[in-house]
């Protein structure tokens, strides 16, 4: 039992870290370096000149989708003893998010195809806006996954409750920020500022939990378990 839980924790943690690295490359380096929604003509030229790099970014997006599905299953196995139904629901939400992300990435494929076909900057920009809009809606749903993960972590005696509270906070931020983007488009600058401030604890919640899973998850009784004996 302990060996199985340890394997699930190790796999989940390594997959989450790999996902973070892939996201940093796909969104931070490739997308962030080539796409500027405020400069459609420049973005259009970038896609025509750097199509190969953009394709590498889409491969990374594909890896993220696959890893999301695998993590949904492994975290379900790791936490199902805490609350089987909530664990299953949390995994299902992450799987649904992964499929929404896949739909969003399809718009990146469309944007590159339009750029290479010389369709024009306006058409390319619309495809990129479709990617960002759908992904934003998916991240709003992803917040519910983190919220469920936080509750499970708080309830679990074998997970430090510190991570549970951080995950709850991150989940509220994801859902709240991306809901605000949809409901309050006139406050884009204020929402962006809030997102920038919240990004550090949000990242700490996910990456911190991932490293805990790699180094400590499933290894031995936690402090809370030992204290209760």
C-alpha positions, -999 to +999 in steps of 0.1 A: +000+000+000+027+025+010+048+015-020+019+021-044+011+055-027+047+065-030+048+056-067+016+077-073+031+106-054+064+105-073+047+102-106+023+130-099+051+153-086+074+147-116+046+151-140+036+184-124+071+197-126+075+186-162+042+204-169+054+236-154+086+234-175+066+228-206+042+257-198+072+280-192+085+271-227+051+270-246+036+301-230+064+320-215+090+316-242+073+308-275+039+324-271+052+354-251+080+359-275+060+358-307+026+370-298+016+406-289-022+410-291-017+448-292+005+445-323-013+423-348+009+431-378+041+423-358+025+391-345+015+382-380+051+387-393+065+367-363+044+337-371+053+338-408+090+340-399+091+317-369+066+291-378+089+262-367+094+277-332+056+281-329+052+244-339+076+234-311+054+254-288+023+236-299+041+202-293+047+215-257+010+224-254+002+189-265+025+174-238+008+196-212-026+182-222-014+146-219+003+153-186-029+170-172-048+138-180-022+116-164-019+138-133-057+137-129-056+099-127-025+097-104-037+123-079-071+105-078-053+073-068-031+092-043-060+109-025-090+086-031-088+072+004-095+106+019-128+110+001-134+088-030-162+109-045-145+143-041-113+128-054-130+114-084-148+148-090-115+167-087-099+143-112-128+147-136-126+185-135-089+184-144-096+160-172-123+183-185-099+212-183-074+192-203-099+187-231-108+225-231-071+233-233-069+210-263-097+229-280-079+261-273-047+248-288-065+240-320-069+277-324-031+281-323-029+255-351-055+276-370-035+308-364-003+294-378-021+279-408-037+313-416-004+331-412+014+306-435-014+309-460-010+348-459-046+352-449-039+385-431-032+398-396-069+402-387-078+366-393-047+354-374-055+377-345-091+364-343-077+328-340-053+338-313-081+356-294-101+324-296-072+305-280-069+330-251-107+332-245-112+294-244-081+288-223-092+315-199-126+297-195-107+265-189-085+281-162-117+292-145-127+255-143-091+246-133-096+267-102-123+243-091-099+214-095-074+232-072-101+240-047-111+203-045-074+193-043-070+218-014-099+204+005-086+168+000-051+179+012-065+195+043-085+164+051-056+140+044-034+132+074-006+123+051-004+158+034+008+190+052-023+212+056-001+241+046-003+230+010-041+225+013-047+261+022-023+273-005-042+252-031-075+266-019-062+301-023-048+293-057-081+278-068-100+309-057-076+331-076-078+311-108-116+310-108-120+346-096-095+362-119-107+345-151-143+350-142-136+387-137-119+388-172-153+376-186-176+396-165-156+428-161-138+434-194-135+471-187-112+465-157-086+446-177-056+466-162-068+462-126-074+425-131-039+421-147-024+438-116-043+415-092-032+385-113+005+396-112+003+400-074-014+366-069+009+348-093+036+341-067+014+323-041-005+306-069+028+292-084+040+283-049+009+263-043+013+241-074+051+238-076+055+235-038+030+207-037+047+190-067+081+191-050+066+178-017+050+149-037+085+141-052+105+142-020+080+133+007+047+121-007+037+086+004+070+079+022+059+077+058+034+089+083+030+126+085+033+147+116-005+148+120-007+110+118+020+105+144+005+130+167-029+113+166-015+079+176 
